[in-house]
Amino acid sequence: MSGGLVRVWGFIRKEIISVLRQPRLVVTLILGPFLILVLFGLGYRDRPPAFKTELVLPSEQAGLASADLGEAFGSSIELVRTSYDAEEARARLNRGELDLLIIAPDNAVETIEQGNRADFVVAHTEVDPVLRATINLLSRLSIDEINRRVIARAIERAQEGVEAIDAGIGQLRAVTGELVTALEAGDQQRAEDLRADLDEGLLGADQNASSDALYESVGEALGTESETSLSNLQRDVAEIDVNDPSAVDDIRRVDSSLGELETQLEQAQTVPPEILVSPFNAEISELARVPSTPALFYGPGALALLIQHLAVTFAALSLVKEKQLGLVEVFRVSPLGVSEALTGKYVAFTVIAGAVAAVLSGAMLVFGARVGDPAVFALTMILMIIASLGLGFLVSTVARTDTQAVQYSMMILLVSIFFTGFVLPLEQLIAPIRVISFLLPATYGILALHELMFRVAEVEPMILGGLALYAAVLAVVAWWGMRQDVAKAD
Amino acid sequence: MPESSVAVADDLTRSFGPDAGVFDLDLTLDRGVIVGLIGPSGSGKTTTVRLLTGILSPDSGTVRVLGEDPVHFSRETRARIGYMPQDVVLYPDLTLAENLKFAASLYGMSWRRRDELEQIVDFVELNGVMDRLPKEASGGEKRRVMLASTLVHQPELIFLDEPTAGLDPVLRRKLWDRFEDLADAGRSLLVTTQYVGEAAYCDLVAVIARGRILALATPDELRRMAFGGEVLDVVFVEQPSRAMAESLAALSAGKSLEWLDRRSVRIVVNDAGTAGPAIVKWAQDNHVELEQTEPYLPPFDDVFVEIVSDLSNGSDQTPGDRE
């Protein structure tokens, strides 16, 4: 073995022995992250907490059923009290006895009749941005639900009137029959009287048919709106000249249209009001391999962060310890090359961090995670470890003591929690700030692991290519930094 | 640089402040000799070693070690040098044996070269303790492991920065025996120490204080430089008269007599070999009976104090200049 290889091997063996000689450290390295994942999985609830809520009703609307409203608010709003004094309720909210306060509008009917919306006031003292967003969403959903229930009730009443309209249309069709008979018999006077009756009857029916507009709007939304409406028919009948030979055909078309309307009105009586209020539904088709628990979703991110932190800390402490011990002087006098020392440390720590990553990945597999293509998974982890080691070596050239090295490593971990996409999606960061994300190896790791473990598509080559390039750049910078520390005379 | 010299420093200066560093340092280290660099803490010993090993670069002056500028040592030249730093620098999580093997690997020595490793362990008398972690080893054992790490690749030029610091006298003596063995084998050693008495083991001693070399000579020469000559203790059978004793002073090298007790005086002479018979003749001529006349070897602590005190008294001359 050449001298250079002996020196590299010397560093590999020394670093591995140093780590293995600390059994507590090894146990902490492997069991610690594993326990964190398990505890997170056991303790995390993927549903928002139920908010203790008080509903304040105006006294004049005491008849408004709080039970109905409570049902409309859903299970995330726990209605603990109904009252009629908003000020007292606000005091209870400020004292922390409540999470939410919902104040129903005063004189809602009058406000709506005046063409204005009536406001439900939702008050809270929450500062957590996630919980605030949850409250906003719940508020909107609850009010939408209340609106739907109100409209559904109106439709229910309208359906009761549709039956009468339906009977009226049946009578109008009888008139059209008689009108056709009169026209075919050449009785112009009788025909004109019947046309006038039909015109008047259609006008009356149009004014009563409140559901007509509703049907039209649904039709418009679907892009299948009908040409037929009572107002159109009334306009057509008003224009018919009974002396015109085509009048018979015109009346038959009107009759046909009335037949269509009759069918629609019959349907309107059979379709449930809640369907008419919310005629559309969203059917979600998930193409990703959705993890069965939130812990499994956060697992790859946690794995990437832990491995990055492990590698950064190992690398940062390794050289700092040598500087503190005074071994750098010995290195400087010896024939050791910086690239030899760096290669030895890279290999040793890649083996150690890789072993920890393998154990943690295995544990995730046991708990139901999938790793996708094992070769790509392994490549991702190795590249991420090498890049993280480069970052750690860079830290070690800046840090003067092991305390500083640990502090810098913790700082990198803190930055990683916010900027790698572990908690917040990268897309929510503005572009200039996102640059920070791509200075952190875990960002590439999380992107790649999410693709591998949750998506059907293959990992984008840009992610792994970018990570490899970044690892290479960090290695060169670390080599340069270490050269300043080890190889150059002070 | 003469062929016999392995290291030559000429007018070397590296300053860390007005009185910190080394200044105008001239030093030559020949093959097969032990040069002791002796001085108090902070006198510039370690800085000198660091300049000679390329750890520090000089502000001015030149230095050549094994024919190269230490700041730009080639890898081959580094392999010919052994360096033992002042502090104990061992990996706390490796055993003494593993530390030694790691040091060997730095010089390209495979861990499989057990014979050479065992030889060096024998040399520093560490058999049976090499499986201990540094925290389980004594200070002397750790020092000896470091010495073994320095010597494991059989360097021809060895820099040892206070290798005996904190060790008991017996162990210090053993280590100096080892250094003498190395010098006998043709190795060159530059050894720094705070123990002035260790100057006796060196072939050449450089006394350094406040970053400057005050004297550079063999141990015997250093004594002469410190006291202005050789020292004889003269013991009379009966207490001589003061006038009689003062007439004895005429035989000295210009220094006054020092009374040791009522019957004994200490006299500095140019050459003890010729001064002895002269004193016997003086006694016969003056009818004075002598009990004995013998050379006195002042301890190096006294030598060192003598030399350094001259500098403290503001003398521009080093003791050597007085000759």
Chai-1 contact restraints between the chains, C-beta under 6 A:
chainA,res_idxA,chainB,res_idxB,connection_type,confidence,min_distance_angstrom,max_distance_angstrom,comment,restraint_id
A,M1,B,S110,contact,1.0,0.0,6.0,A-B,restraint_1
A,G3,B,G108,contact,1.0,0.0,6.0,A-B,restraint_2
A,V6,B,S105,contact,1.0,0.0,6.0,A-B,restraint_3
A,V6,B,G108,contact,1.0,0.0,6.0,A-B,restraint_4
A,V6,B,S110,contact,1.0,0.0,6.0,A-B,restraint_5
A,R7,B,S105,contact,1.0,0.0,6.0,A-B,restraint_6
A,G10,B,F102,contact,1.0,0.0,6.0,A-B,restraint_7
A,G10,B,S105,contact,1.0,0.0,6.0,A-B,restraint_8
A,K14,B,F102,contact,1.0,0.0,6.0,A-B,restraint_9
A,S18,B,D93,contact,1.0,0.0,6.0,A-B,restraint_10
A,R21,B,D93,contact,1.0,0.0,6.0,A-B,restraint_11
A,L325,B,V89,contact,1.0,0.0,6.0,A-B,restraint_12
A,G326,B,P85,contact,1.0,0.0,6.0,A-B,restraint_13
A,G326,B,D87,contact,1.0,0.0,6.0,A-B,restraint_14
A,G326,B,V89,contact,1.0,0.0,6.0,A-B,restraint_15
A,L327,B,V89,contact,1.0,0.0,6.0,A-B,restraint_16
A,E329,B,I55,contact,1.0,0.0,6.0,A-B,restraint_17
A,E329,B,P85,contact,1.0,0.0,6.0,A-B,restraint_18
A,R332,B,I55,contact,1.0,0.0,6.0,A-B,restraint_19
A,V333,B,T53,contact,1.0,0.0,6.0,A-B,restraint_20
A,V333,B,Y83,contact,1.0,0.0,6.0,A-B,restraint_21
A,S334,B,R78,contact,1.0,0.0,6.0,A-B,restraint_22
A,S334,B,L106,contact,1.0,0.0,6.0,A-B,restraint_23
A,P335,B,R75,contact,1.0,0.0,6.0,A-B,restraint_24
A,P335,B,R78,contact,1.0,0.0,6.0,A-B,restraint_25
A,P335,B,A79,contact,1.0,0.0,6.0,A-B,restraint_26
A,L336,B,L106,contact,1.0,0.0,6.0,A-B,restraint_27
A,A489,B,G54,contact,1.0,0.0,6.0,A-B,restraint_28
A,A489,B,L56,contact,1.0,0.0,6.0,A-B,restraint_29
A,A489,B,S57,contact,1.0,0.0,6.0,A-B,restraint_30
A,A489,B,V71,contact,1.0,0.0,6.0,A-B,restraint_31
A,D490,B,L56,contact,1.0,0.0,6.0,A-B,restraint_32
